[in-house]
Amino acid sequence: MTDMIKYIGCDDADLTLFESQYAVPDGMCYNSYVILDEKVAIMDSSDKRTLERWKSNLKAALDGRKPDYLIVHHLEPDHSSGIAEIVAMYPDLQLVCSAKASTMIPLYFPDIKMNLMAVKDGDSLSLGTHELHFVMAPMVHWPEVMVTYDSTARTLFSADAFGTFGVMEANADDWACEARRYYFNICGKYGIPVSTLLKKVSALDVERILPLHGPVLSGEKLAEALRLYRIWSSYDIESEGVFIAYASIHGCTGQAVEKIAGILRARGCKKVVITDLCRSDQSEAVEDAFRYGKIVLAASSYDGGLFSPMYDFLHRLQTKAWQKREVSIIENGSWAPSAGRVMRQMLEEMKDITIKGDTVTLRGVLKAEDTQALENLAGAIME
């Protein structure tokens, strides 16, 4: 990164499922750094899957020197699994973390005695040339999170903020794609804490951001990342268009989705995005639900309720504090349509959701008489 800041992180290209739930076709990276000044600070450790490589990278960067500090920004195990081993290797090491982290460390390392330094918002630590300033970032996305601003290098070590899925260079040219999916699935619920952190960061002279996952951000990429984070954390609309998410058992509801998509395009909608919830990655669907302002939900009725892929999708949106969107509903039910009722009930539990148009109720395959109802719904969507 600089003459004094060395990268010691690791790619895990073989990982297929992050947090045991998110598909990562490009693997994952666990970023860690060493600042080699008069005093030496290690910035986070690594996941247990890459721990041996991380220790090797650390030893190579230290080149015989002993570290003075281990800065812990976030205690989630993919960033802290090396704490016990690094303390065993360097008993005099001082572990620097937030006060909340100091109370949580025994949850993960109950049998290890550590030399802890708990810091608070505004505290600083001099390494010699480099001055580290600690900024608390609770609930981005755990309560103990903090970030560190190196005023000498004008560098922000941002914890999980500004992270992406994928190995280090996987998203270097298109940061936003996997950063968006990462943000809404990992941090989406915590828009207010993220906005608070952004306000603190805006007061700093930041030249580069070093997240715990994903590429370094600087120059135009840094400016774009800050712009998008302001939109995302405010639950504002990033892209104009209509997102259609559907769950069809035998394809009948899917027919209606293709029909209304064609109607919307004919009426001038420039962007219509369709996701089959039965076959697509749910995390991708969550991402698009946050990206667009107009949403169509189309689902089959099932067991007197809602077909489970749609139920799962709406439950995910509930847990991520999805809000400030316009939603239209299409239901299908051969003898007792129930999907629309359940979808409405789940939407009513969310904040600032506006239902557009009347619910379109289908019974089996799409029929000629259903077209006018879909036309009317499309008109309401395009208002």
Secondary structure as UniProt FT lines:
FT   STRAND          5..7
FT   STRAND          10..12
FT   TURN            13..14
FT   STRAND          17..18
FT   TURN            19..21
FT   STRAND          22..23
FT   TURN            25..26
FT   STRAND          28..30
FT   STRAND          33..36
FT   STRAND          40..43
FT   HELIX           48..50
FT   HELIX           51..62
FT   TURN            63..64
FT   STRAND          69..71
FT   HELIX           77..80
FT   TURN            81..82
FT   HELIX           83..89
FT   TURN            91..92
FT   STRAND          94..98
FT   HELIX           99..108
FT   TURN            110..111
FT   STRAND          115..119
FT   TURN            121..122
FT   STRAND          124..126
FT   STRAND          131..136
FT   TURN            138..139
FT   TURN            143..144
FT   STRAND          146..150
FT   TURN            151..154
FT   STRAND          155..157
FT   TURN            159..162
FT   TURN            168..171
FT   HELIX           175..182
FT   HELIX           183..187
FT   HELIX           188..190
FT   HELIX           191..202
FT   STRAND          208..210
FT   STRAND          217..218
FT   HELIX           219..233
FT   TURN            234..235
FT   STRAND          239..247
FT   HELIX           252..266
FT   TURN            267..268
FT   STRAND          272..276
FT   TURN            277..279
FT   HELIX           282..291
FT   STRAND          292..302
FT   TURN            303..304
FT   STRAND          305..306
FT   HELIX           308..319
FT   TURN            320..321
FT   STRAND          323..332
FT   HELIX           339..348
FT   STRAND          351..355
FT   STRAND          360..362
FT   TURN            368..369
FT   HELIX           370..382
//
